[in-house]
Amino acid sequence: MNLTISSLLLAATLALAGCASPAQTYAQQHPELSAKQLEILNTGKIPDGDAVAGMTREQIQLAMHQEPTQYTKVDGQDAWVYVVKKLSAMNLTMANDATFNRQDNRSRHSLAEEENHAPNDQPTTRTTVYFQGNVATRAEVVSGGL
């Protein structure tokens, strides 16, 4: 009986470990990062200000789980711009219907792909991360109907 309980606990632990994102796994392997940086990696949300200061380009990309929408320069600094559209409850339902109720054999779209096709008047968050060389210096986050 103890063997069965041990086996179940091991299986549950392995299942939960498989749920961690690459950014969360990276955060677990790098406890030397600041508390703010670990939070960014664990949540995937970059706050306005200098919480990103010292993070590398690779760490930012891990945290954001996607390529930047735009690469640009601002006042001589490299800047990565991420634009994320937020789905309303109504559009979320429509996206779920479109994602999970397909009658044909076409590949199913992920919810993230459906977000990119949300109407232009949907609320968005624009996050711009500024870099000096390979290291982030600060971020600007603007929310609203961009």
C-alpha positions, 0 to 999 in steps of 0.5 A: 500500500505504501508503494501505491501511495508513493507511486501516486505522489511521484506521478503527481509531482512529475505531472505538476513539474511538466506544467511549468513554462520555460520561463518558470523553469529558468526562474527556478534555476536562477534564484540569484535574480532579483525578486522583481525579475523572478516575478516577471519570469513567473508571471510573464508580465512586465511592469512599467519602470525599471524592474526589468533592469539587468535582465538579458534579451533572452530573459525578456523573450522567455518571460514574454513567451513570444517574439516582439511585435516590433524591433525599433530604436528610441533615442539611440537605444534598442527597443522591443515592443510587445502589443497584446490584445485583451479579449472581452468576455463576448469575444473570448466566447466567440474565440473558444467557439471558433477554436473548439467547434470546428467541423472540418479537418483544418488545424485548430487555432490557438486562443493566442492566435485568435487574440491577434485577430480580435477587433481593433477596438479591443483594449490592448497593452503595449509594452516597450522594453529598452536595452543598452547592449544585451541588457534591459534598462527599463520598460514602458507599459501603456494599457487602453484602446491603442 
